[in-house]
Amino acid sequence: MDNKYNFSSDSKGLGGVYVAEVNGPEACKIPEFTPTKHELIQIAKYWYDQVFYNDFYFFTFAQTGSTEWRINMYAERRIDRVAEILSEEELNELLADVERGFKEKYKISDEDWNIFKNGSQEEWAAHWDQVHQEFELMNEQPKSDPPERK
């Protein structure tokens, strides 16, 4: 990692691939600014949302990479630090809020969410097969003659 930035300890060991909010200029500490409790809750919500996005993407497409790993590791560290400050009840409440919003935003069914959160390896594989089949159907172009030139 570039030493010109004043990173928090949460960035430690996440170098290599550059991710602005993890190990780049957006990850530097701002000692002149102390977040309020409300802002701390928003920070935790933001990082939970990032983890859900990366994990649900993997659940849907069976693909991930080092960027997602770095973001998730950093997010977990940030969330853990917030969890030291907020009560368990506050943390559970904000997590439920993020889950609800994530499901609504991406129109995720309760069935798919349950498989994502609690499903077996076989259920995940069946979900991947279903997504793959849906993509194949979407990509099938109806065969038609080209338009005539005038």
Secondary structure, 3 states (H helix, E strand, C coil): CCCCCCECHHHCCCCCCCCHHHHCHHHECCCCCCCCHHHHHHHHHHHHHHHHHHHHHHHHHCCCCHHHHHHHHHHHHHHHHHHCCCCHHHHHHHHHHHHHHHHHHCCCCHHHHHHHHHCCHHHHHHHHHHHHHHHHHHHCCCCCCCCCCC
